[in-house]
Amino acid sequence: MVTTLTDAKREAIGQKLATMKSVQQLLIETEQMFIRECNVPEIRQQFQEMLDDDNKNIGIIDTVITQYGIQSQPKEQATKMIDLAKEMMNKSDLTFYEKVAQHELLKHGQVMSGLLVHKAAQVVGADVEAAITPLNTVNFENRAHQEKLKGILEYLGTQELTGQAPDQSIWGRVQDAIAALSGVMGSAVTQSSDKSDMNIQDVIRMDHQKAKTLIAEIENCNDSQKIQEYFGQLYKDLSVHSEAEEQVLYPQVRSFYDDTQNLYNEQAELKVVLEELKSLSPTSALFKDKIKQVKDMVNHHTREEENDVFAVIRRNFSTSEQEQLATQFKEAKKQLQTQMASQK
């Protein structure tokens, strides 16, 4: 039988993502402070641009966590580090240059965390890589912010040591560095991926694709431990996805879509099969047969939603209403994931 739905590697990635979200909030708070304290208009504008990016990126990180499927908390040591950084930034005996230098170190740590999550995803499974793809934008922009901060530090450091502003060509060098970075990473990055503007169809389609990826991983794997890991995530993802649809989406489309009750019925049948799978050995023939049944049920259900229900949504809901449904759906998923984590 499937002995556990929890996989230590996936939990560790979830914890790292939670830490990234906490650090991102610290970056936002620090940049807000810098804008208040800075008396150089050009540098203040640089911080404002970073803040705009970071306010968007914390939303992307939140979406990635929900799509990843594990709501976690930062490691205790990471929380202590964040608290120490906040305390340091609020110290009046630090110069503005010294505070910005610490901020650059935090940006560097955030970039490394994002890269480590991607490397870990390559080890754990294709479904993880799919879920965290939006982090490309966050990683790129944090790396670009590092280049901006280097220019700011050069300006502030020179002014602090000499009392005079440095050669203004530093801003040109910063832009050249960012342009070069974009050339290196551009193929892997879509900078316009502002996930806060996703509509309900986008979010549900992402869930569908992740479930299909997990099913394919189970079908193509002969390692019982890996199969258990994949099924554990599939079980949690499908359980949360179906419950969130029943809470948020289906009540909204019922008056426009005559077959809404059939959607409820299909998901109820799927839940029964998922519970049956939990009691089976991952290497048994019956387990494989049941996974094939899940695959057929998921494929049929997703085709109906993507072909018929999505068309109903496009015809009857405005763009803003579709985006609002996405926000409500993600929030429902987050709450359900948190409840599931507390029941482990």
C-alpha positions as CSV (number, residue, x, y, z in Angstrom):
1,M,0.0,0.0,0.0
2,V,1.0,3.7,-0.3
3,T,2.5,4.2,3.2
4,T,2.6,8.0,3.1
5,L,1.6,10.9,1.0
6,T,4.5,13.0,2.2
7,D,7.9,13.1,0.4
8,A,10.8,14.7,2.3
9,K,12.3,16.1,-0.9
10,R,9.1,17.9,-1.9
11,E,8.6,19.1,1.6
12,A,12.1,20.6,1.6
13,I,11.4,22.4,-1.7
14,G,8.2,23.7,-0.2
15,Q,10.0,25.0,2.8
16,K,12.6,26.8,0.5
17,L,9.8,28.4,-1.4
18,A,8.2,29.6,1.9
19,T,11.5,31.1,2.8
20,M,11.8,32.9,-0.5
21,K,8.4,34.4,0.1
22,S,9.4,35.7,3.5
23,V,12.7,37.1,2.1
24,Q,10.8,38.8,-0.7
25,Q,8.6,40.5,1.8
26,L,11.7,41.7,3.6
27,L,13.1,43.1,0.3
28,I,9.9,45.0,-0.3
29,E,9.9,46.5,3.2
30,T,13.6,47.5,2.9
31,E,13.1,49.2,-0.5
32,Q,10.1,51.1,0.9
33,M,12.5,52.4,3.7
34,F,15.2,53.2,1.1
35,I,12.7,55.3,-0.9
36,R,11.8,57.3,2.2
37,E,15.5,57.8,3.3
38,C,17.1,58.5,-0.1
39,N,17.7,62.1,-1.1
40,V,19.2,61.4,-4.6
41,P,16.3,61.4,-7.1
42,E,18.0,59.1,-9.6
43,I,18.7,56.5,-6.9
44,R,15.3,56.9,-5.4
45,Q,13.8,56.1,-8.9
46,Q,16.0,53.0,-9.1
47,F,14.6,51.8,-5.8
48,Q,11.0,52.5,-6.9
49,E,11.5,50.4,-10.0
50,M,12.9,47.5,-7.9
51,L,9.9,47.9,-5.5
52,D,7.5,47.7,-8.4
53,D,9.1,44.5,-9.6
54,D,9.3,43.0,-6.1
55,N,5.6,43.7,-5.4
56,K,4.7,41.9,-8.5
57,N,7.2,39.1,-7.8
58,I,5.9,38.3,-4.4
59,G,2.6,37.5,-6.1
60,I,4.3,35.2,-8.5
61,I,6.1,33.4,-5.7
62,D,2.7,33.0,-3.9
63,T,1.2,31.6,-7.2
64,V,4.1,29.2,-7.6
65,I,3.7,27.9,-4.0
66,T,0.0,27.3,-4.6
67,Q,0.6,25.6,-7.9
68,Y,3.5,23.5,-6.4
69,G,0.9,22.2,-3.9
70,I,2.7,22.4,-0.5
71,Q,2.0,25.2,1.9
72,S,4.9,25.3,4.3
73,Q,6.8,27.6,6.8
74,P,10.4,28.9,6.5
75,K,13.0,27.0,8.4
76,E,13.5,28.3,12.0
77,Q,17.0,29.4,11.2
78,A,15.8,31.3,8.1
79,T,13.2,33.2,10.2
80,K,15.9,34.1,12.7
81,M,18.1,35.4,9.8
82,I,15.2,37.5,8.5
83,D,14.6,39.0,11.9
84,L,18.3,39.8,12.3
85,A,18.3,41.5,8.9
86,K,15.3,43.6,9.8
87,E,17.0,44.6,13.1
88,M,20.2,45.6,11.2
89,M,18.3,47.7,8.7
90,N,16.6,49.6,11.5
91,K,19.9,50.5,13.2
92,S,20.6,54.2,13.1
93,D,24.4,53.7,13.3
94,L,24.6,52.1,9.9
95,T,25.2,54.4,6.9
96,F,22.9,54.3,4.0
97,Y,25.7,52.7,2.0
98,E,26.0,49.9,4.5
99,K,22.3,49.2,4.5
100,V,22.2,49.0,0.7
101,A,25.2,46.7,0.8
102,Q,23.3,44.3,3.1
103,H,20.3,44.6,0.7
104,E,22.5,43.5,-2.2
105,L,23.6,40.4,-0.2
106,L,19.9,39.6,0.4
107,K,19.2,39.8,-3.3
108,H,22.1,37.5,-4.0
109,G,20.7,35.0,-1.5
110,Q,17.3,35.2,-3.1
111,V,18.8,34.5,-6.5
112,M,20.7,31.5,-5.2
113,S,17.5,30.2,-3.5
114,G,15.6,30.4,-6.8
115,L,18.4,28.6,-8.7
116,L,18.6,25.9,-6.1
117,V,14.8,25.3,-6.3
118,H,15.2,24.9,-10.1
119,K,18.1,22.4,-9.7
120,A,16.2,20.5,-7.0
121,A,13.1,20.4,-9.3
122,Q,15.2,18.7,-12.0
123,V,16.0,15.9,-9.5
124,V,12.6,15.4,-8.0
125,G,10.3,15.4,-11.1
126,A,8.9,17.1,-14.2
127,D,5.8,18.1,-12.4
128,V,7.9,20.2,-10.0
129,E,9.7,21.9,-12.9
130,A,6.3,22.8,-14.5
131,A,4.9,24.2,-11.3
132,I,7.9,26.5,-10.6
133,T,8.4,27.8,-14.2
134,P,7.2,31.3,-13.3
135,L,10.2,31.7,-10.9
136,N,12.2,32.3,-14.1
137,T,10.9,35.9,-14.0
138,V,11.6,36.4,-10.3
139,N,15.2,35.0,-10.6
140,F,16.0,37.2,-13.6
141,E,14.7,40.4,-12.1
142,N,16.5,39.8,-8.8
143,R,19.7,39.2,-10.7
144,A,19.1,42.4,-12.6
145,H,18.5,44.2,-9.3
146,Q,21.9,43.1,-8.2
147,E,23.5,44.9,-11.1
148,K,21.5,48.0,-10.2
149,L,22.5,47.8,-6.6
150,K,26.2,47.6,-7.6
151,G,25.8,50.9,-9.4
152,I,24.0,52.4,-6.5
153,L,26.7,51.2,-4.1
154,E,29.4,52.7,-6.3
155,Y,27.6,56.0,-6.3
156,L,26.9,56.0,-2.5
157,G,30.4,54.7,-1.6
158,T,32.2,57.3,-3.6
159,Q,30.0,60.0,-2.2
160,E,30.5,58.7,1.4
161,L,34.3,58.7,1.0
162,T,34.8,61.9,-0.9
163,G,31.7,64.0,-0.4
164,Q,31.3,64.1,-4.2
165,A,29.1,62.3,-6.7
166,P,31.0,59.8,-9.0
167,D,31.0,59.9,-12.8
168,Q,27.4,59.4,-14.0
169,S,28.6,56.8,-16.5
170,I,27.9,54.2,-13.8
171,W,24.3,54.1,-14.9
172,G,25.2,53.3,-18.4
173,R,27.4,50.5,-17.2
174,V,24.6,49.1,-15.1
175,Q,22.2,49.2,-18.1
176,D,24.8,47.5,-20.3
177,A,25.2,44.7,-17.7
178,I,21.5,44.2,-17.4
179,A,21.2,44.1,-21.2
180,A,24.0,41.5,-21.4
181,L,22.3,39.4,-18.7
182,S,19.1,39.6,-20.6
183,G,20.9,38.3,-23.7
184,V,22.2,35.3,-21.7
185,M,19.0,34.4,-20.0
186,G,16.3,35.8,-22.3
187,S,15.5,32.5,-23.9
188,A,14.6,31.0,-20.5
189,V,12.7,34.0,-19.2
190,T,9.4,35.7,-20.1
191,Q,9.6,39.0,-18.3
192,S,6.0,39.8,-19.0
193,S,4.8,36.7,-16.9
194,D,2.9,38.7,-14.4
195,K,1.0,35.8,-12.8
196,S,-1.2,38.2,-10.8
197,D,-3.1,38.8,-14.1
198,M,-4.0,35.1,-14.7
199,N,-7.6,34.3,-15.3
200,I,-9.4,31.2,-14.0
201,Q,-8.9,29.3,-17.2
202,D,-5.1,29.8,-17.0
203,V,-4.9,28.6,-13.4
204,I,-7.1,25.5,-14.0
205,R,-5.2,24.6,-17.2
206,M,-1.9,24.7,-15.2
207,D,-3.4,22.3,-12.7
208,H,-4.6,20.0,-15.4
209,Q,-1.2,19.9,-17.0
210,K,0.6,19.2,-13.7
211,A,-1.8,16.3,-13.0
212,K,-1.2,14.8,-16.4
213,T,2.6,15.2,-15.9
214,L,2.4,13.3,-12.6
215,I,0.3,10.5,-14.1
216,A,2.9,10.1,-16.9
217,E,5.7,10.0,-14.4
218,I,3.9,7.2,-12.5
219,E,3.2,5.3,-15.7
220,N,6.8,5.5,-16.9
221,C,8.4,4.6,-13.5
222,N,9.3,1.2,-12.1
223,D,10.8,2.5,-8.8
224,S,8.3,1.9,-6.1
225,Q,9.6,4.8,-3.9
226,K,9.4,7.3,-6.8
227,I,5.9,6.0,-7.7
228,Q,4.9,6.6,-4.1
229,E,6.3,10.1,-4.2
230,Y,4.5,10.9,-7.5
231,F,1.2,9.4,-6.3
232,G,1.4,11.3,-3.0
233,Q,1.6,14.6,-4.9
234,L,-1.1,13.6,-7.4
235,Y,-3.5,12.6,-4.7
236,K,-3.0,15.9,-2.9
237,D,-3.2,18.0,-6.1
238,L,-6.3,16.4,-7.4
239,S,-8.0,16.5,-4.0
240,V,-7.3,20.2,-3.6
241,H,-8.1,21.1,-7.2
242,S,-11.5,19.3,-7.2
243,E,-12.5,20.8,-3.9
244,A,-11.5,24.3,-4.9
245,E,-13.5,24.0,-8.1
246,E,-16.6,22.9,-6.2
247,Q,-16.2,25.8,-3.8
248,V,-15.4,28.5,-6.3
249,L,-16.0,27.7,-9.9
250,Y,-19.0,25.3,-10.2
251,P,-21.4,27.5,-8.2
252,Q,-20.6,30.4,-10.5
253,V,-21.1,28.5,-13.8
254,R,-24.1,26.4,-12.8
255,S,-26.7,28.9,-14.1
256,F,-24.9,29.0,-17.5
257,Y,-23.8,25.4,-17.9
258,D,-26.5,22.6,-17.9
259,D,-24.1,19.8,-17.2
260,T,-22.6,21.3,-14.0
261,Q,-23.9,18.5,-11.8
262,N,-22.1,16.0,-14.0
263,L,-18.8,17.7,-13.2
264,Y,-19.5,17.2,-9.5
265,N,-20.4,13.6,-10.1
266,E,-17.2,12.9,-12.1
267,Q,-15.1,14.4,-9.3
268,A,-16.9,12.3,-6.7
269,E,-16.1,9.2,-8.7
270,L,-12.4,10.2,-9.1
271,K,-12.1,10.7,-5.3
272,V,-13.3,7.1,-4.7
273,V,-10.7,5.7,-7.1
274,L,-7.9,7.9,-5.5
275,E,-8.9,6.5,-2.0
276,E,-8.7,2.9,-3.4
277,L,-5.2,3.6,-4.8
278,K,-4.0,4.6,-1.3
279,S,-4.6,1.0,-0.1
280,L,-2.7,-0.6,-3.0
281,S,1.0,-1.5,-3.4
282,P,2.6,0.9,-5.9
283,T,4.1,-2.1,-7.7
284,S,0.9,-4.1,-8.1
285,A,-0.8,-4.7,-11.4
286,L,-4.1,-3.4,-9.8
287,F,-2.3,-0.1,-8.9
288,K,-1.3,0.3,-12.6
289,D,-4.9,-0.5,-13.7
290,K,-6.3,2.1,-11.3
291,I,-3.8,4.7,-12.4
292,K,-5.0,4.0,-16.0
293,Q,-8.5,4.6,-14.8
294,V,-7.5,7.9,-13.2
295,K,-5.8,8.9,-16.4
296,D,-8.9,8.3,-18.4
297,M,-11.2,10.1,-15.9
298,V,-8.8,13.1,-15.7
299,N,-8.5,13.3,-19.5
300,H,-12.3,13.2,-20.0
301,H,-13.0,15.7,-17.2
302,T,-10.3,18.2,-18.4
303,R,-11.5,18.0,-22.0
304,E,-15.0,18.9,-20.9
305,E,-13.8,21.8,-18.7
306,E,-11.3,23.2,-21.3
307,N,-13.6,22.8,-24.3
308,D,-17.1,23.5,-22.8
309,V,-16.8,25.2,-19.4
310,F,-14.1,27.6,-20.5
311,A,-16.2,28.6,-23.4
312,V,-19.1,29.4,-21.0
313,I,-16.7,31.4,-18.9
314,R,-15.5,33.5,-21.8
315,R,-19.1,34.2,-22.9
316,N,-20.5,35.1,-19.6
317,F,-17.7,36.6,-17.4
318,S,-15.8,39.8,-18.0
319,T,-12.0,39.8,-18.0
320,S,-11.9,41.2,-14.5
321,E,-14.4,38.7,-13.3
322,Q,-12.3,35.8,-14.8
323,E,-9.2,37.2,-13.0
324,Q,-11.2,37.6,-9.8
325,L,-12.3,33.9,-10.0
326,A,-8.6,33.0,-10.4
327,T,-7.7,34.9,-7.2
328,Q,-10.6,33.2,-5.3
329,F,-9.6,29.8,-6.7
330,K,-6.0,30.2,-5.7
331,E,-7.0,31.3,-2.2
332,A,-9.3,28.3,-1.8
333,K,-6.4,26.0,-2.9
334,K,-4.1,27.7,-0.4
335,Q,-6.5,27.2,2.5
336,L,-7.1,23.5,1.5
337,Q,-3.4,22.9,1.2
338,T,-2.8,24.4,4.6
339,Q,-5.5,22.2,6.1
340,M,-4.1,19.1,4.4
341,A,-0.6,19.9,5.8
342,S,-2.0,20.2,9.3
343,Q,-3.5,16.8,9.1
344,K,-0.3,15.0,8.3
